[in-house]
Amino acid sequence: MSGTPSTGVHGATGPLNTGIGDQHNHFHYHDVAPPGAPPLRPLADGHLRWLYLRFVPPFGMHTAEDVLTKTGSLLLDGTPGSGRNATARVLLHRIGGPRAPRGIVIDPAGNDGDLGGAYVGEGDRLLLDLAEAEPSRWTAAHERLPALHQAVQERGGHLVVIMPHSAGRLSNELAAHRRTITRPDGWAVLSRALRCDDFPLADHMEELAGLLHAQVANGRPMREIGHLARLLDEARRSAPRKSLASWCSTGLAGLHDLGARVTAQFGEVRQGPARALLFTTAMLPGGRPEALHAASEELLRHVGHPADDRPLLEREDFAHRIDEIGASHRDDGKVTFDTADYAAAVRTHFWTQLPGMWPEFRGWVDQSLRLPSLTAGERDILVACCAEQCLTTGQYEPLLALAQQWAGSRDARLFQAAVQVLGHGLSDVTAGVRFRRRVLDWATLDTGIPLGLARALVAVSTEVIASTHPDQALVRLHQLARRTSRAEHGAMRQLVTLALSEPRLHRLMLVRLARGLTLHGWSADVELFRRCAAPRLLTSPGPEARTLPATGDLRAPVVEAWHALFSHHPESDWLPMAKEWLTAADATGTDPDSLLEVLIEAAKVNPAILARLYTLSLRHPCASRLRQKIDAAQGLEAAPSPC
């Protein structure tokens, strides 16, 4: 939870890969939190296993693990760069639990919600990163941490809180949970990471140590050592036939300020075609020559650059043009810059230093996605790089407009791009609020939602928003299911899946349905209630069961929803469901009488409905039980038995 510093070595994370090779972005959910609580972000098991293999324990980790194991909560301290974040993740990974560890995502605006633990599930492993918290926010969190610790302990979970290194004195009840770690040996961290990446170390340990010693000195943060390991590995993969010294030189060059190098190169490369190729290579790192050629030519056409009138045989070959911009062909034929991360620096220079060309850049991306020369992987990279720069430069509205335009296209390539763009925007810490708001605005359009846009909204609500803001994802899917009758986009199916994924979301869905059935006439709400209140979910034993005891959390909204159906909807809406419930009350299960009790409680103020329910029950064995419960609800005593 120390933010960027970490113990061990991290690779590139997030939806954008600025290095070489193909990239495929997949967004997954799910996690839950009630309204007002901090969202919980799952920590990917694959990433944790990757980190665990490369992890070098810092000094003090053993005592920290002992506190976490015995008390359930740990306040982890250490200097920035000592590896607090990685240590916290590895500790939670080693503890084990029923589901993946989850990080409590704190709103940067300070809307931390309730840290009292209402969202803590059984056996949860939670990570709360307060390393960079301002003093006022740390003070507020400090006051609420005891309640969170209590909730975690009661539910058999584990919590690691990374505290600010500059934090003052802790309260007595929290001080017992505090442990401090010290940065591990930098060379041990680097060598372990390189071994895991099959870097050829065995015959060159002393030579490599001499070349890189200054970069792993004790003052270096763990994040820089991790970055160096990635740069060395990329240098080796880009030029596997070169020497160890060459790999080290290339990797170390990537640590230096690339911005000045790009600025100098931009000044040297003055011809339009060369600049177009430079920009295209940066926007398509690891692209094939044919893709780069087609896209760079499209850029020249898009900006109205004069055509090259020279005969084809008099023009430079592509290899020469690539060499001029400082790139080269890899062994697999793809093109990349010789210095790792140089592509990202070039992109940043073009987008920040040429703001007048932003519309042309976006238009070029739009046209390039339609080029047959680009593969699916290359289109994904191009969209990711475009989204990266638009988000960095604050072009939220133009990016949203692109997503809306692409989602409405019949071209499957553009639809995929729309989903990607929305995914990148929703995942961005700064832009996420704006993008979630726009998804809600689109989902609540009373004028009708185009099918393509609806499909895109269902995809990002299910796969992106649900991972950090599941309650908001549920609301958006609910609005989409209400306003669109077509089944192609799958809003109702995905909504039911999300609602039934966790008891708390299930209750939230039922509360929304009860309110909607009372105040509105959405036909979708009737079908949603039928699915979310199916008798098998409420009475059958098993992992999917949601029981209906007299004091259960689900009972009140279910009763309210039935009351709304009886009071505000025609019999044709609720009759099929009532028959299902009466049939289920005949079956053996966990307290089938609870189904009859709910129906009677919802209808007891309406004698006509009670009579209709009894009439319906006459074809079921539960008729006599239903009659007895109706009599009891109306205060009627059973007739005494004859003597």
MOQUI-V957773 format. One record per backbone hydrogen bond with DSSP energy under -0.5 kcal/mol. CO is the residue of the C=O (numbers start at 0). NH is the residue of the N-H. E is the energy in kcal/mol with one decimal. If there is no record, write none. Layout:
co;nh;e
CO;NH;E
CO;NH;E
//
This chain:
co;nh;e
0;130;-1.3
1;4;-0.8
4;84;-0.8
15;17;-0.6
33;36;-2.1
35;113;-1.0
38;40;-0.5
38;104;-2.7
39;41;-0.6
40;102;-3.4
41;43;-0.7
43;47;-2.1
44;48;-2.6
45;49;-2.2
46;50;-2.6
47;51;-2.7
48;52;-1.8
49;53;-0.9
50;53;-0.6
50;54;-0.7
51;54;-0.7
54;56;-0.5
57;60;-1.6
58;181;-2.3
59;63;-1.6
60;64;-2.7
61;65;-1.8
62;66;-2.0
63;67;-2.2
64;68;-2.4
65;69;-2.1
66;70;-2.7
66;71;-0.6
67;71;-1.6
71;158;-2.8
73;75;-0.7
73;160;-3.2
74;178;-2.4
75;162;-1.9
76;180;-2.3
78;81;-2.0
80;221;-1.5
82;6;-0.8
82;86;-2.0
83;87;-2.5
84;88;-2.1
85;89;-2.6
86;90;-2.5
87;91;-2.0
88;92;-2.3
89;93;-2.4
90;94;-1.5
91;95;-1.3
100;42;-3.3
101;126;-2.1
102;40;-3.3
102;104;-0.8
103;105;-0.7
103;128;-0.5
104;38;-0.6
106;109;-2.1
109;111;-1.9
112;114;-0.6
113;37;-0.5
116;119;-1.6
120;123;-1.8
123;125;-0.5
123;157;-2.7
124;101;-3.1
125;159;-2.3
126;103;-3.1
126;128;-0.6
127;129;-0.8
127;161;-2.2
129;132;-1.5
133;137;-2.7
134;138;-2.4
135;139;-2.0
136;140;-2.6
137;141;-2.9
138;142;-1.5
139;143;-0.9
140;143;-0.8
140;144;-1.5
141;145;-0.5
143;147;-1.6
144;148;-3.0
145;149;-2.3
146;150;-2.1
147;151;-2.4
148;152;-2.6
149;153;-2.5
150;154;-1.5
151;156;-3.0
152;155;-1.3
154;122;-2.9
157;125;-3.0
158;73;-2.2
159;127;-2.6
159;161;-0.5
160;75;-3.0
160;162;-0.7
161;129;-2.2
163;166;-1.7
170;173;-0.8
170;174;-2.5
171;175;-0.9
173;176;-1.9
174;177;-1.3
176;74;-2.9
178;76;-2.7
181;58;-1.6
184;188;-1.7
185;189;-2.4
186;190;-2.7
187;191;-2.0
188;192;-2.0
189;193;-2.4
190;194;-2.2
191;195;-2.1
192;196;-1.2
193;198;-2.9
194;197;-1.8
198;200;-1.6
200;203;-2.0
200;204;-0.6
203;207;-3.1
204;208;-2.6
205;209;-2.1
206;210;-1.9
207;211;-2.1
208;212;-1.1
211;214;-1.2
211;215;-0.7
212;215;-1.3
213;216;-0.7
216;219;-2.2
220;223;-0.7
220;224;-1.4
221;225;-2.6
222;226;-2.2
223;227;-2.3
224;228;-2.2
225;229;-1.8
226;230;-2.3
227;231;-2.6
228;232;-2.1
229;233;-2.5
230;234;-2.4
231;235;-2.1
232;236;-2.4
233;237;-2.3
234;238;-1.7
238;241;-1.7
242;246;-2.1
243;247;-2.6
244;248;-2.3
245;249;-2.5
246;250;-2.9
247;251;-2.8
248;252;-1.9
249;253;-1.3
250;254;-0.5
251;254;-1.1
251;255;-0.7
252;255;-0.9
255;257;-0.5
256;260;-0.6
257;261;-2.4
258;262;-2.4
259;263;-2.2
260;264;-2.4
261;265;-2.9
262;266;-1.7
263;267;-1.4
264;268;-2.7
267;269;-1.1
270;274;-2.4
271;275;-2.8
272;276;-2.1
273;277;-2.4
274;278;-2.7
275;279;-2.5
276;280;-2.6
277;281;-1.5
278;282;-2.0
279;283;-1.5
281;284;-0.6
283;286;-1.7
286;334;-2.9
287;291;-2.4
288;292;-2.8
289;293;-2.2
290;294;-2.5
291;295;-2.5
292;296;-2.2
293;297;-1.9
294;298;-1.9
295;299;-2.0
296;300;-2.1
297;301;-2.5
298;302;-2.0
299;304;-2.7
300;303;-1.1
306;308;-0.7
310;313;-1.7
311;314;-1.2
316;320;-1.8
317;321;-2.5
318;322;-2.1
319;323;-1.9
320;324;-1.0
321;324;-0.6
321;326;-2.1
322;325;-1.5
325;337;-1.3
327;335;-2.2
329;332;-1.9
332;288;-0.5
333;329;-3.7
334;285;-1.5
334;286;-0.5
335;327;-2.4
337;339;-0.5
338;341;-1.8
340;344;-1.6
341;345;-2.3
342;346;-2.5
343;347;-2.4
344;348;-2.0
345;349;-2.4
346;350;-2.4
347;351;-2.3
348;352;-2.6
349;353;-1.3
353;356;-2.0
354;357;-1.6
356;360;-2.9
357;361;-2.5
358;362;-2.5
359;363;-2.5
360;364;-2.2
361;365;-2.3
362;366;-2.2
363;367;-2.9
364;368;-2.0
366;369;-1.1
367;370;-1.6
370;373;-1.1
374;378;-2.2
375;379;-2.2
376;380;-2.0
377;381;-2.3
378;382;-2.5
379;383;-2.4
380;384;-2.6
381;385;-2.3
382;386;-2.9
383;387;-2.4
384;388;-2.0
385;389;-2.5
386;390;-2.6
387;391;-2.0
388;392;-2.3
389;394;-3.0
390;393;-0.9
393;395;-1.6
394;398;-1.5
395;399;-2.5
396;400;-2.6
397;401;-2.1
398;402;-2.2
399;403;-2.4
400;404;-2.4
401;405;-3.0
402;406;-2.5
403;407;-1.3
405;408;-1.4
409;411;-0.6
410;414;-2.0
411;415;-2.1
412;416;-1.6
413;417;-2.3
414;418;-2.1
415;419;-2.2
416;420;-2.8
417;421;-2.3
418;422;-2.3
419;423;-2.7
420;424;-2.5
421;425;-2.8
422;426;-1.7
423;427;-0.8
424;427;-0.7
427;431;-2.0
430;434;-2.3
431;435;-2.6
432;436;-2.1
433;437;-2.0
434;438;-2.3
435;439;-1.9
436;440;-2.4
437;441;-2.8
438;442;-2.4
439;443;-1.4
441;444;-1.5
444;447;-0.8
447;449;-0.5
449;453;-2.6
450;454;-2.5
451;455;-2.1
452;456;-2.6
453;457;-2.3
454;458;-2.2
455;459;-2.4
456;460;-2.2
457;461;-2.2
458;462;-2.5
459;463;-2.0
459;464;-2.4
460;465;-1.5
463;466;-1.1
463;467;-0.6
464;467;-1.1
464;468;-3.4
465;30;-0.9
468;472;-2.2
469;473;-2.3
470;474;-1.8
471;475;-2.3
472;476;-2.6
473;477;-2.2
474;478;-2.3
475;479;-2.1
476;480;-2.6
477;481;-1.9
478;482;-1.9
479;483;-1.3
486;489;-0.9
489;493;-2.5
490;494;-2.5
491;495;-2.5
492;496;-2.1
493;497;-2.4
494;498;-2.9
495;499;-2.3
497;500;-1.2
498;501;-0.6
501;505;-2.4
502;506;-2.3
503;507;-2.1
504;508;-2.5
505;509;-2.1
506;510;-2.6
507;511;-2.2
508;512;-2.4
509;513;-2.6
510;514;-2.1
511;515;-2.8
512;516;-3.2
513;517;-1.0
514;518;-2.3
515;519;-2.8
521;524;-0.6
521;525;-0.8
522;525;-0.5
522;526;-1.4
523;527;-2.7
524;528;-2.4
525;529;-1.9
526;530;-1.8
527;531;-2.9
528;532;-2.0
530;533;-0.9
533;536;-1.6
533;537;-1.1
534;538;-1.7
534;539;-0.5
535;539;-1.0
536;545;-5.1
537;547;-0.6
538;589;-2.3
541;544;-1.4
548;551;-1.6
551;555;-0.7
552;556;-0.5
553;557;-1.8
554;558;-2.7
555;559;-2.5
556;560;-2.3
557;561;-2.4
558;562;-2.6
559;563;-2.2
560;564;-2.2
561;565;-2.7
562;566;-2.2
563;567;-2.7
564;568;-1.4
569;572;-1.8
569;573;-0.9
570;574;-2.7
573;577;-2.6
574;578;-2.2
575;579;-1.8
576;580;-2.3
577;581;-2.4
578;582;-2.4
579;583;-2.4
580;584;-1.8
581;585;-0.6
582;585;-1.1
582;586;-0.6
583;586;-0.9
588;590;-1.1
590;593;-1.6
591;594;-1.5
591;595;-0.8
592;596;-2.4
593;597;-2.0
594;598;-1.9
595;599;-2.4
596;600;-2.6
597;601;-2.2
598;602;-1.4
599;603;-1.3
602;605;-2.3
605;608;-0.7
605;609;-1.9
606;610;-2.5
607;611;-2.0
608;612;-2.5
609;613;-2.2
610;614;-2.3
611;615;-2.3
612;616;-1.8
613;617;-0.7
614;617;-1.0
615;618;-1.0
616;619;-2.6
619;622;-1.7
620;623;-0.5
621;625;-2.7
622;626;-2.5
623;627;-2.2
624;628;-2.0
625;629;-2.4
626;630;-2.5
627;631;-2.3
628;632;-2.4
629;633;-1.7
630;635;-3.1
631;634;-1.1
//
